[in-house]
Each structure stands twice: as C-alpha cells, then as structure tokens.
C-alpha cells in the first residue's frame, strides 16, 4: 500500500506494472480491493495500474463532518491525488458505478489529460436508481449513526443474501463478499450523502470525445441497465459490452470483464 501526504490529503493506493497509466476508480462503499483481478492483468499487459481508496473510503482520509461528503470534495480529493502522482502521459480512466461518474467528470473538465474511458455500470444520474432509492437520495442522510453501528455480521448477511439471489443473476466469490462487508464497515457513513450531490452528466456526455467502453451487467438491480445504453448513445466514440451479471461484473465475472477491457485497450493501440 502507498499513501501521499497526510491528514486531509491522505490517499491510500496501490500501483502495479509499467507502461500506459490506467487509473482504477471504485464505486460507493467499496475500495481499491475492487480491482484485485484487473490490476495484475493490466500489469501483465504492459500497463501501469493505479487503484485508490476514494475520500471517506478504505484507508484514505475520512472527514468527520457529514457536510464534507459532497461529490465536489470527492472529485477534488481525487484530482489532487492525480496531480501529486506526477504522471505526464494521458490517462486511461476505469471507473465502476460512482467511479464512472468521477471518470466522466474528469474527462469533461480535463479532456486533454484523458486518453480513454472504461465505464463499468456507470452512475451518472439519480434517474438511474429505482424510484424508492431516488426519493431517498434527494435528501440528506437520515441516520448516519445507525449505519455506523450496524455490525459487520449483519452487513455480511445482507451481502450474502443479495449475492445468492437468483434475481441478481450472479454469485460473488466468498472472498469478495467478505471484502465487501469489510469495505462497508471501514467507510465513513457520510459517504451515503454523496449520491444526492451529483449532477446529471447525460446532457454533457456528447462532449466526451475520447474512445470509451461502456460495459455493464445486464441484470443490474442497482442501476437500470437501459440507462447504460442511453449513455453510450450519447458518447461520440463509444463501444459497448454486456455481461450476464449484476452490478459488479468486475468482481462477479472478473475473467470476462478483464477480457473485454484488455481487448478495448488493444483496439485503441494501448499499450
């Protein structure tokens, strides 16, 4: 594990391989361990992979104030880390769910710094959520203390139940379910405020001209699968790929996800 600076700027991250820089950005309530399968695959194929814990997640800085858990602060924390890495080559950004939002936002603000995007089940608008969750995320977090006090065994039970559900169409490996429960407990409860602070990126997607791969699990129960097709239609230079999986195909179907990502990188002459 690595880190840069201390206190408010602290970012926990790992790096593997040499070559074209690929930045791996996890989703809400996850961590850099999301990329345990993709990171070594990138390193073996001539890329320098970097995976970080976002603000409030994993072993990175966790503000005490709930008001600090705003998407703008998460984005600024992410950008500050990228600057301190000192990478001069254009970046390939791989983002899952909320990480997809951050990747798109970065490409919109700094188009000259981005070589390509891989957007896995990307979260770009509250309209992608089921109606009840959409209502929930239109307001502030109601009970952070309750989330913080939920025992790990209860979180693990919920994850196991969801993972084993036939409706989700996938089965997370045991080690992934264990890590998912740990990531929920390690994250500051304020992170659940973040989705309510995002802006709708769909009307801006036409401005992202870099080669993009939109890849998703066709049985996603968290974000509407049709929303990914809608996004890819707005991106000027997008390819698509679907996997028979749920919201986390990079974990549940890692081999197929990696194959699609590496194939996309090869198609754009990278590395």
N, C-alpha and C positions, 0 to 999 in steps of 0.2 A: 504494500500500500504506500501511496505517496500523499503529500499534502503541500499546499502552498500558503505561506504566511500563517498568521494565527488569528484568533478571535473572529471578527465579522467576515474576514476574507478567507477563512479556512475552508478548503475544499479537499475532500478525500477522493483520490482517484488511483487508477492503475493504468499502466501502459505496457503494451507488448508489441514487438516487431519493429521493423524499419521499412520505410518507404512512404507511399502516399498517406497523408494523415486522414484518419477516419475517426470521427467523434461520435461516441455512443451515448445516447441520452435516454434514460429510463422514464417510466411513467409515474403517476401518482402513487405514493405509499410503497414504492419499490426502491431499488438501489442498484449500484453498479454490478451486483451479482446477477442481474437480469441477463447480462451478456457473457456468462460463463462459457457458453458454447460458441458464440460468434467471435469473441475476441481472439482465441487461439487460431481459429480458422482464418481470420484476416491476417494474422501474423505469419501464418504458413503460406500465404498467397501474396507476399510482397507488400503488405500494408503496415503502417504504424497505427495501431488501435489505441484509443484513449477512452476509458469509461470512468465517469464521475458519479458521486453522490450529489444530487441537487440540494439546494438550500432547504434545510429542515429535514433532510433525509439521511439515512445511514450514519456515517461518521462525520459528515460535514456540519458546518455551523447551523445552530438551531436558535433563532431569535426567541426570546421569552415572550415578547408582545405579540398577541394574535393579529393585530393590525399589520404587522410586518409580513404576513403571509399573503402577499399580493403578487400577481403574475409579473408585474413590472420589477419587483425586487428579486424574484427568482431569475428573471431574464438578465438583470444587471449583474447578479452574482455569477451567473453562467458566463456572461461576456467578459467579466473581469478575469475569471479563471483562464479563458481562452487567450486573452491578451498576455497574461503572465507566462503562458506556455511558450510564447515567442515563435510560433510557427509561421513561416513566411509563405508557404505554399497554400493554394486554395484548398478549402476543407471539403471533405465529404461528410455530411451530417446524417446520422442514422438515429431516428427518434421513434420511440414507441408511445402511443397514446398522448399524454401530456408532453412527452419528449418530442413528439411530432409537431406539436404546436410551437415549441421553442425553436425547432429546426426551421419551420416555415417563417417564423418571426425574424430569425436571424437572416434568412435569405432575402426577406423583404427589406430589411434595414441595411444589410451589407452585401448586396448582390455580387460585388467584385471579389469577395472573400470566399465565395462558395463555388465549388466545382460540381457538386451533385447532391441530391437528397434521396434518402430511403425513408419512407414514411410508413411505419407499421401500425395498422389500426389507429390512424392519427385522430386526435381530438382537436378539432378546430372551431367548434361552435356548440353552445348549450343545446341547440336544436337536435343534436345527435343523440341526446340522452333520452331514456324512457320518460314519459310525462311526469311521474312522481319525483324522479330524481331532478328533473328540470325545475320543478317548483322548489324543491329543497335547495338547489344551488343558486336560486335567485336571491336568497337572503344570506345573512351571516351564519356562521357555525353556531348551533344552539347549545351544545353541551360538550365542550372540549374536555372537561374533567371526566365525564363518563367514558369517552373514548380512551383517555389516558389510563383509566383504572380497569379497563377490560382486560381480564387475564389472558395470557398468551394461549392457554389451552382452549379458551372459548373462541378466539380468533382462528386457531388451528382447526377446530371442529367445523366452523363455518366454511373455511377454505376447502377442507376435505369434502364436505357435503357438496359444495359448488363444483369442485373438480370432478367428482364422481357422477354428477348429474348427467343423464343421457341427453338431456336437452342442450347442454353446452357442447356436446359433440367432441370432447377431448378429455384426456386423462393426464393431469400433471404428474410428473415423476415425484416420488416420495421426497427426494432432496429439495426439489423446487417448492413443494408445499411447505416444507419445514422452513425454508429460507423466506418464503412469502410471509409466513406468520411472524418471523423474527423482524422482517422489514417493517411490518405494520407497527410493532411494538417499539422499534427504535426510532421511528419517525415522530416528530413533534405533532400533536393533534391539530395544531394550527394549519397544517398542510391542506386539511379538508376545506379551508376557506378559499384556496387557490382557484378551483374551477369557477367560482362565482365571479371572479375578477377578469376572466379572459374576454377578449373582443372576438367577434365573428370574423374569421380570416377568409371565408369563402369569397366574399366580394373582391378580395385583393389577390386571390390565387393566380389570376391571369398575368400578374406582374412577375411571377416566379418563372423565369425562362430557362433555368438550368435543367439538365436531364434529371428526371425524378422517377423513382419506382414507388408506386403506392401498392403496398402488399398487406393483405388482411385475412383474418379468419372468417370464413363465410358464416359461421354460427356464433358470431359475437353477440352476447346478450347485454353487454355494457353500452356499446355504441352501435347505432343502426348500420348494418352492413351496406345498405343502399347509399349511405352518406359518403362512403369511400368512392363509389362510382361517380357520385356527383362531384366530388373534389377532383378526381382525376380528369374529368371532362373539362374542368376549368384551367388546369395546369397545361401550358402550351407544349411542354415537351415531356409528357408522362407516359410511362409504361405501367401496366397493372399485373398483379398476380394474386390469386386467391388460394388459400389452403383450407382444407376441411378441418377447421379448428375453431376455438373460441377467441377470447380477447387477447390471449398471449401466445400466438403461434411461434414466436421466437424461443419460447420455453417448452411448450407442449409438443411442437413439431420442429424442433431445432434443426434437424438434418435437412428437411425440405426448405425451411426458411433460409438457412445458410446457403443452400444451393442456388436459390433464387437471387439472393444478394450478391454472391460471388459472380454469378452469370451476368447480372446487371453491370457490375463493375468492369468485367471483361469486355462487355459490349461498348462501354464508353472509354475503352483503352486505358483502364486503370487496374492494376498499377502499370 
